[in-house]
Amino acid sequence: MQNGQERIALFIDGANLYATAKTLGFDIDYKRLLGEFRARGYLLRAYYYTALVEDQEYSSIRPLIDWLDYNGFTVVTKTAKEFTDSMGRRKVKGNMDIELAVDAMELAPRVDHIVLFSGDGDFRSLVEALQRKGVKVSVVSTVSVQPAMIADELRRQADEFIDLAHLSQRVGRDPSERAPRPQVGQDVPGFVRDRPRPARPVAPTSPVSGDDFADR
């Protein structure tokens, strides 16, 4: 690390970032994303959080998870819970706010700047706690759509708000590289149905859309 470089850590709420990018009409290129923030300082760690939905033969998000795991990201997962709501619709609940918050607080003494990729207002208290420890906190989401994808209280609490729409040219995938659109009935965005991992890394692809889910 060069003297004077800001120590940076990324904390990515996978489902939330996917939904935000999809709303803006582009796919995230995670290699470019790493490069963007490595150019801003010393990137100590990049965490990606997503839940696992078990017992399905194939998960279209699995190639992304495997690529991230092999290419500089720390992937944090847990098993999601499936249930049926009062209207008889299948829902998936896999909130990972606690895991993200614990990791961020543990890493806080080792970094100068945490970049949180989420618009979830529940993270406002985490941002405030990190700031009390002397850590600068930036939040990445968007207000370029209506309604905005970020809670107003989270945006106000952050030291810096970065609109994902303004990063799209630098961290977005080339349209020619986009994966084919999913068939009906494929996975919930931001969630993985677990299966054995391949022996070798595969090219990154974005999560695909599927059924609705709770607690995004």
Long-range contacts (C-beta under 8 A, 24 or more apart in sequence): 1-42, 2-42, 5-41, 5-42, 6-40, 6-41, 6-42, 6-112, 6-113, 7-41, 7-42, 7-44, 7-110, 7-111, 7-112, 7-113, 8-37, 8-40, 8-41, 8-42, 8-43, 8-44, 8-111, 8-112, 8-113, 8-114, 8-115, 9-43, 9-44, 9-45, 9-46, 9-47, 9-104, 9-107, 9-111, 9-113, 9-114, 9-115, 10-37, 10-43, 10-45, 10-46, 10-47, 10-114, 10-115, 10-117, 11-47, 11-49, 11-100, 11-103, 11-104, 11-114, 11-115, 11-116, 11-117, 11-118, 12-46, 12-47, 12-48, 12-49, 12-117, 12-118, 13-49, 13-96, 13-100, 13-116, 13-117, 13-118, 13-120, 14-48, 14-49, 14-50, 14-190, 14-207, 15-50, 15-51, 15-94, 15-188, 15-189, 15-190, 15-191, 15-207, 15-213, 15-216, 16-117, 16-118, 16-119, 16-120, 16-141, 16-149, 16-190, 16-216, 17-117, 17-118, 17-140, 17-164, 18-189, 18-190, 18-206, 18-207, 19-149, 19-189, 19-190, 19-216, 20-119, 20-141, 20-142, 20-149, 20-164, 21-164, 21-172, 21-206, 22-189, 22-209, 23-142, 23-145, 23-149, 24-142, 24-144, 24-145, 24-164, 24-165, 24-168, 26-168, 26-172, 26-173, 27-172, 27-173, 27-178, 27-179, 27-206, 28-171, 28-172, 28-173, 28-206, 29-171, 29-172, 29-173, 29-174, 29-177, 29-204, 30-64, 30-67, 30-68, 30-71, 30-73, 30-204, 31-71, 31-204, 32-170, 32-171, 32-172, 32-173, 33-171, 34-71, 34-72, 34-73, 36-167, 36-170, 36-171, 37-115, 41-112, 41-113, 44-107, 44-110, 44-111, 45-74, 45-107, 45-111, 46-72, 46-73, 46-74, 47-73, 47-74, 47-75, 47-76, 47-100, 47-103, 48-73, 48-74, 48-75, 48-76, 49-76, 49-77, 49-96, 49-99, 49-100, 50-75, 50-76, 50-77, 50-94, 50-96, 50-190, 50-191, 50-192, 51-77, 51-78, 51-79, 51-80, 51-92, 51-94, 51-95, 51-96, 51-190, 51-191, 51-192, 52-77, 52-78, 52-79, 52-80, 52-94, 52-191, 52-192, 52-193, 52-194, 53-79, 53-80, 53-82, 53-92, 53-94, 53-187, 53-188, 53-191, 53-192, 53-193, 53-194, 54-79, 54-193, 54-194, 55-193, 55-194, 56-187, 56-193, 56-195, 57-195, 58-193, 58-195, 59-187, 59-192, 59-193, 59-194, 59-195, 60-182, 60-186, 60-187, 60-205, 60-207, 60-208, 61-187, 61-189, 61-190, 61-191, 61-192, 61-207, 61-208, 62-192, 62-193, 62-195, 62-197, 63-202, 63-203, 63-204, 63-205, 64-204, 64-205, 64-206, 64-207, 65-192, 66-197, 66-198, 66-201, 66-202, 67-201, 67-202, 67-203, 67-204, 67-205, 68-204, 69-201, 70-201, 71-201, 71-204, 76-100, 76-103, 77-192, 79-194, 80-191, 85-214, 89-211, 89-212, 90-211, 91-211, 91-212, 91-213, 91-214, 92-188, 92-191, 92-211, 92-213, 92-214, 93-213, 93-214, 93-215, 94-190, 94-191, 94-213, 94-215, 95-215, 97-122, 97-123, 100-126, 101-126, 104-130, 105-129, 105-130, 105-133, 108-133, 108-135, 109-133, 111-135, 112-136, 113-137, 113-138, 114-138, 115-139, 115-140, 115-162, 116-140, 116-158, 117-141, 118-154, 119-148, 119-149, 119-150, 119-151, 119-154, 120-151, 120-154, 120-216, 121-151, 121-152, 121-153, 121-154, 123-154, 124-151, 124-153, 124-154, 124-157, 127-154, 127-157, 127-158, 128-157, 131-157, 131-159, 136-160, 138-162, 140-164, 140-167, 173-206, 178-206, 179-205, 179-206, 179-208, 181-208, 182-208, 182-209, 182-210, 185-210, 185-211, 186-210, 188-212, 188-213, 189-213, 190-216
